[in-house]
């Protein structure tokens, strides 16, 4: 795993990837700090992180699009299977290298609250709690990007899908409120999502029986629950989207609350998508 980590880290800094990633992050946070902390004279640095969170839709695809997709395109992923380490160690080595690249500009950003505190009243616990949450959210989104990259050998496609997924998560709460908060709208959306879960399982396992069983079971549960008590679906979709949104949980930290539930959620999302990435590589190994 250490060899994979060092190789990946060297590749990021030998190419422009790490520098472009860091530059985008530092520029957006710098613009936010200028607007909020300097021009508007607002002492809350955490507002800058909330403003800058949308940059993940750009920087995460830049960082993760090649991590496995490029290996598949060049057929060098076959070499990974011959290494004397497990697929899990390969994924962890690559993932830790990505986190290191992400942590370097974030360490620079971590100095900002201390600098601003010399010229105003900055509540450092909230600022650094928000920075921790910002890092954990980034770690979760990077894990999502790794999984998407493992599904294809086309970097552009992986980047495009990653952008779409992150933007959907960012705007999911607003979209769910606009689409419909009625029982019918919520039930229909959940029905479609249940079918999507079945398709995802089919892609990962190539097991028709398992995919159909899970997909049809989930759809049947949604239909049955709707006919038993349709009123329970009223406003359910916005509530589910709020619960699943990574960006909504960052706002809790920005508001001055260190939420351990959100920390657990970020870590769970990262572990879940790394697990899916391992399964995706294992499926390719046996195919």
C-alpha positions in Angstrom: 0.0 0.0 0.0 2.9 2.4 0.8 4.4 1.8 -2.7 1.0 2.6 -4.3 0.7 5.7 -2.1 4.2 7.0 -3.0 3.7 6.3 -6.7 0.3 8.1 -6.9 1.6 11.1 -4.9 4.6 11.4 -7.2 2.4 11.2 -10.3 0.2 14.0 -9.0 3.1 16.4 -8.4 4.9 15.4 -11.6 1.8 16.4 -13.6 -0.3 19.6 -13.2 -3.1 17.8 -11.3 -2.0 18.7 -7.8 -1.1 22.3 -8.7 -4.4 22.9 -10.6 -6.4 21.4 -7.8 -4.6 23.5 -5.1 -4.8 26.7 -7.2 -8.5 26.4 -7.8 -9.2 25.8 -4.1 -6.9 28.6 -2.9 -8.3 31.1 -5.4 -11.9 30.5 -4.5 -11.3 30.6 -0.7 -9.2 33.7 -1.3 -12.0 35.4 -3.2 -14.4 34.4 -0.4 -12.1 35.7 2.3 -11.7 39.0 0.4 -15.5 39.4 0.0 -16.5 38.4 3.5 -13.6 39.0 5.8 -12.0 42.1 4.2 -14.6 44.0 2.2 -17.6 43.2 4.3 -15.6 43.1 7.6 -17.3 39.9 8.7 -15.1 38.1 11.2 -16.7 34.6 10.6 -14.2 32.7 8.4 -16.6 29.7 8.4 -18.9 31.7 6.0 -16.0 31.6 3.5 -15.9 27.8 3.6 -19.7 27.7 3.0 -19.3 30.0 0.1 -16.4 28.0 -1.3 -18.0 24.6 -1.0 -19.4 24.7 -4.5 -15.8 24.5 -5.8 -15.9 20.8 -5.0 -17.9 20.3 -8.2 -14.8 21.4 -10.1 -11.8 20.3 -8.1 -12.9 16.8 -7.1 -13.4 15.7 -10.7 -10.0 17.2 -11.6 -8.4 15.2 -8.8 -10.2 11.9 -9.2 -11.0 11.5 -12.9 -7.8 9.7 -13.8 -7.2 7.7 -10.6 -8.5 4.4 -11.9 -10.0 5.3 -15.3 -6.5 6.1 -16.7 -5.3 2.7 -15.4 -8.1 1.0 -17.2 -7.5 3.0 -20.4 -3.8 2.1 -20.6 -4.5 -1.5 -19.4 -2.1 -1.0 -16.5 -4.8 -2.0 -14.1 -3.8 -5.6 -14.9 -0.5 -4.9 -13.2 -2.4 -3.9 -10.0 -3.8 -7.4 -9.8 -0.3 -9.0 -9.9 0.9 -6.9 -7.0 1.4 -8.8 -3.7 -1.2 -6.7 -2.0 -5.0 -6.8 -1.9 -7.4 -4.7 -3.9 -8.4 -2.9 -0.7 -4.8 -1.9 -0.2 -4.5 -0.6 -3.8 -7.6 1.6 -3.3 -6.5 2.8 0.1 -3.1 3.7 -1.3 -4.6 5.8 -4.1 -7.2 7.3 -1.8 -4.6 8.4 0.8 -2.5 10.0 -1.9 -5.6 12.0 -3.0 -6.3 13.1 0.6 -2.7 14.2 0.9 -3.0 16.4 -2.2 -6.2 17.8 -0.8 -4.7 18.4 2.7 -1.8 20.5 1.5 -3.8 23.6 0.3 -6.1 23.1 3.2 -3.2 23.5 5.6 -2.5 26.8 4.0 -6.1 27.8 4.3 -6.0 26.8 8.0 -3.6 29.8 8.7 -6.2 32.3 7.5 -8.3 32.4 10.8 -5.1 33.0 12.8 -4.1 35.9 10.6 -7.6 37.5 10.6 -7.7 37.0 14.4 -4.9 39.6 14.7 -7.2 42.3 13.2 -10.6 41.3 14.6 -12.6 39.0 16.8 -12.5 35.6 15.1 -14.0 32.7 17.0 -11.3 30.2 16.3 -13.2 27.0 17.6 -16.0 27.5 15.0 -13.6 28.4 12.3 -11.4 25.3 12.8 -14.5 23.1 13.4 -15.7 24.2 10.0 -12.3 23.5 8.4 -12.4 20.0 9.8 -15.9 19.5 8.4 -14.8 21.0 5.1 -12.0 18.4 4.9 -14.3 15.5 5.9 -16.8 16.5 3.3 -14.0 16.7 0.7 -12.8 13.3 1.8 -16.3 11.9 1.3 -16.7 13.5 -2.2 -13.2 12.3 -3.2 -14.3 8.7 -2.3 -17.4 9.2 -4.6 -15.0 10.4 -7.3 -12.8 7.3 -6.9 -15.8 5.0 -7.3 -17.0 6.8 -10.4 -13.5 6.6 -11.9 -13.5 2.9 -11.3 -16.6 2.4 -13.5 -15.1 3.6 -16.7 -11.9 3.9 -18.8 -12.8 7.4 -20.1 -11.5 10.3 -17.9 -13.8 12.8 -19.5 -16.9 10.7 -18.8 -15.7 10.1 -15.2 -15.2 13.8 -14.7 -18.6 14.7 -16.2 -20.5 12.1 -14.1 -18.7 13.3 -11.0 -19.6 16.9 -11.7 -23.2 15.9 -12.2 -23.3 13.9 -9.0 -21.8 16.6 -6.8 -24.0 19.3 -8.3 -27.0 17.1 -7.7 -26.1 16.7 -4.1 -25.4 20.4 -3.7 -28.8 21.4 -5.2 -30.8 18.3 -4.1 -32.7 19.9 -1.3 -33.8 22.9 -3.4 -34.6 20.6 -6.4 -36.7 18.3 -4.2 -38.7 21.3 -2.9 -39.3 22.5 -6.5 -40.1 19.1 -8.0 -42.7 18.1 -5.5 -43.2 17.8 -1.8 -46.6 16.0 -2.4 -47.1 12.4 -1.5 -47.4 11.4 -5.2 -44.2 13.1 -6.2 -42.2 11.7 -3.3 -43.5 8.2 -3.9 -42.7 8.3 -7.6 -39.2 9.7 -7.0 -38.4 7.0 -4.4 -39.7 4.3 -6.8 -37.3 5.5 -9.5 -34.4 5.6 -6.9 -35.3 2.0 -5.9 -35.0 1.0 -9.6 -31.7 2.8 -9.8 -30.3 0.9 -6.8 -31.2 -2.4 -8.6 -29.4 -1.2 -11.7 -26.3 -0.2 -9.7 -26.2 -3.6 -8.0 -26.5 -5.3 -11.4 -23.6 -3.3 -12.8 -21.3 -4.0 -9.8 -22.1 -7.7 -9.4 -23.5 -8.8 -12.8 -25.9 -10.9 -10.7 -29.3 -10.6 -12.3 -31.0 -12.5 -9.5 -29.6 -10.3 -6.7 -30.2 -7.1 -8.6 -33.8 -7.9 -9.5 -34.5 -9.1 -5.9 -33.1 -5.9 -4.3 -34.6 -3.6 -6.9 -38.1 -5.2 -7.0 -38.2 -5.5 -3.2 -37.4 -1.8 -2.7 -40.0 -0.8 -5.3 -42.6 -3.1 -3.7 -41.9 -1.6 -0.3 -42.5 1.9 -1.7 -45.7 0.9 -3.4 -47.0 -1.0 -0.4 -46.2 1.9 2.0 -47.9 4.4 -0.4 -51.1 2.4 -0.5 -51.1 1.7 3.3 -50.5 5.3 4.3 -49.9 7.7 1.4 -49.9 10.7 3.7 -46.5 9.7 5.1 -44.9 10.6 1.8 -45.9 14.2 2.1 -42.8 16.3 2.4 -40.7 13.1 2.7 -38.6 13.7 -0.4 -37.1 17.1 0.8 -36.5 15.5 4.2 -34.6 12.6 2.7 -32.6 14.9 0.5 -31.7 17.1 3.5 -30.5 14.0 5.4 -28.4 12.7 2.4 -26.9 16.1 1.5 -23.3 16.4 2.3 -23.4 20.2 1.9 -26.4 20.7 4.2 -24.4 19.1 7.1 -21.6 21.6 6.6 -24.0 24.4 7.4 -24.4 23.0 10.9 -20.7 23.5 11.6 -20.8 27.0 10.0 -23.6 27.8 12.5 -21.3 27.0 15.3 -22.3 23.4 16.2 -19.7 20.6 16.1 -22.0 17.8 14.9 -20.7 14.3 15.6 -23.5 12.9 13.6 -22.3 14.8 10.5 -18.7 13.6 11.1 -20.0 10.0 11.3 -22.0 10.5 8.1 -19.0 11.9 6.2 -16.8 9.0 7.3 -19.6 6.5 6.5 -20.0 7.9 3.0 -16.2 7.7 2.4 -16.1 4.1 3.6 -19.1 3.0 1.6 -17.9 4.4 -1.7 -14.4 3.0 -1.1 -16.0 -0.4 -0.5 -17.9 0.0 -3.8 -14.6 0.9 -5.6 -13.0 -2.3 -4.2 -15.9 -4.3 -5.5 -15.7 -2.6 -8.9 -12.1 -3.6 -9.2 -12.7 -7.1 -8.0 -15.4 -7.5 -10.5 -13.0 -6.5 -13.3 -10.3 -8.9 -11.9 -12.6 -11.9 -12.1 -14.0 -10.9 -15.5 
